[in-house]
Amino acid sequence: MYKFRLIKIKKKAQVKTNSLSLSFLRLFPISSAYINTSQLSSEHTAGETLQLIMLLSNQVAFVRILLQLCISNVYSLLSVWRRVFSVWIGVNRGQVNPQHERSERDETPTPSSVNYHFTRQCNYKCGFCFHTAKTSFVLPLEDAKTGLRLLKEAGMEKINFSGGEPFLHQKGVFLGELVRYCKQELQLPSVSIVSNGSMIKDSWFKKYGDYLDILAISCDSFDDETNQTIGRAQGKKSHIDNLYKVRNWCKEYKVAFKINSVINTFNVHEDMSENIADLNPVRWKVFQCLLIHGENTGEDSLREAEKFVITDQEFQDFLDRHQSIKCLVPESNQKMKDSYLILDEYMRFLDCRAGRKDPSKSILDVGVEEAIKFSGFDERMFLKRGGKYVWSKADMKLEW
């Protein structure tokens, strides 16, 4: 260590002040490099010692500023890396909290195709249902129309009405008026419905058929006993007989006919090829049974769908068995979770990415652009699964 004499030693000193300066030097060893501490003795005067302390204080202040600058820069760098790492983790897990604020650079998706579940009530009791009757709420007709207009202004081209059973509320009149409004007033290219078919009447087609592009009927089996086991039935009525009746009405009133099937434990080994070919739907959507916490699994659920779940391989085997059916459109659980824009009875978007339904605020309260940020919607997956297709009956060129 280099030794420097900075102050002349005097004969008299104040021991108390010298003791303070020695303690100060021990606390800041960086500055002590410039002083021979062994020569600080009782011969220092109080004034000279105070001068020494002031000199050291200036040195310490300078070092402290340097340290603060270094710490500030390190903290800023760590903060940036923390944000980057958090985004990377969220994207790879696919389970980002839907209530977290999105970056300004995130693109707001366009609601080109929306599924509006305006009611949860149903007359069937399908064991795997993932949108159960947890409420009986239905928006007033004019409020529902307002929300649909907001969606159209935000870019909606196709609306699909679902439930519950959409024909149950007001015996289909409420649904019919929404269908008419969307086609006649909003002039949407495509208006569709998903139904179990049990509540549909010929009179409904006569009144509203012109405004409907596609009617999808849910049918999971062509065996009545299997449908009873699944819960896809009402009393002793044949779901299959009703399916054919609705198909004939669709042909008569020029509505594109579609079939939706949920593949589960009780129908996974069935061969439906002959029946599907006979019914000849424009599309046959085949879904893998999906668990949604709070709907068909978990403590607060109204269903226990665990016994209906099949493996990915079993689902693939079913698809392979029906590969000759050209209208088949398969949808695995992975495709379903984040490729649909689902609007509930309060007109809130539902984010299903975490295996449950996390609602946004209602579009009636905050608008479409704000609410859709929390929908969990993956527009790329929507396009990848074939979500956008020829969905207007005017463009289908069907032979009625």
Steps between C-alpha positions, in 0.01 A plus 500: 500500500626843408550729802444872488526758777216744439513697828772611741479339836447741789559437867144542629192314381153415606478124548123491437531659153792276404297194597220617268735545204650153551153341501412693184805367321427142597148541353636620162819305429514635143596845625749370758732405217608864487582530871746351739258419780783404733601865516162619629584549864402710790712784359228605248296808570121492467507742207750300299309180560179661377681609182604140449142379547372752244760380248396142552131592479553650155672181386221283641231716339669460161521121542138488612386683185692253285342206683152646463549543126622141468212362708247705301632366170506142627143532631377637167667215313352240737156660464514472121613138515228419754231632264643314202527177701143534631361542149705202376370279782141612442511435126656156536263383773196653337366592843549874527266655756217646290469802727863610445538813292601441140791679339412793276671313218264199534257490211132504591332206321210558265179323609426365153313196639325511839313232697228659712370269775207722597343238729630219721165327539450165324248216482773237456752378759810409303757372749795684343328837442753782541250789516257395770189663652679694775270800447162558336590852389424620148558858386201707389459481123597863436816469711600187309446686172717787624784259576467334159518841332819578692649171381407577139667842527813325636522270196269204567401310186348186651284453810420159644220474758532224754414408858386309696225434252435823305148397388388456862474869595161644395452188283746628243348846449788682674750305289303562182497876555876503555548297180280741306679805643847369415413414142253776415625799701870424551528316166749247634633258238430201726248426775503153655353302792612197699208305649406153619205526261232388744317835526500602133165530321405527136335835579834642615658421163207665320551823696878519536653248257587762238730678745694190609807374314599190700326280756724258690338214689694322774500123461754279677372156406269322259400257771206614716624309802839672482331840476299419812820404683672822394196711591437614143127431523173615654287222640440216255509717187741386232772758446590335170146521358492868589838553332366374168186713535704818550727406208194483275379841617842649427478368147147631457576849630846523346711507814842334498492191724792418729571234766709535818622191688689475830715189507514341843532168684158377389522567125873490425480151345191571290511515120273783385611505138181363346268731696705811432515419130122455498431831676756679281572809714706788362734453798542234767684654796658231718612618845711323759329500842639799690518563876433856620547571870184639659279365218548124467777435752597635842314580821269769359407315182154367413647207306765237565639433155815314597346166402436633147861601429697313233869502413650683204576165339140381538383822339744452213382140453144628463612753239692232310189281493304782335767641269286425194243760610594815307293741711671393826664787691693371806568714805724379781504652848803712415321661207182563695647678804615824341370509142140598580360837598238407759254758631293404805150603606630836631691561176836439665780329309611173663871410515536119509879475474551403865242221486223716644286790381645833612257779400588843369285802573183524290530660159191701599706665775849540354458442126629221277858622458566505875312179589654290224848560646407251772340237276811282465417478128775367273420632154774289337360180650152606387622522140711184534201288608301624201283739698451721197325321215213553257240574767231688307235279339491741206860398419469126567328420170310215661241296313187533709 
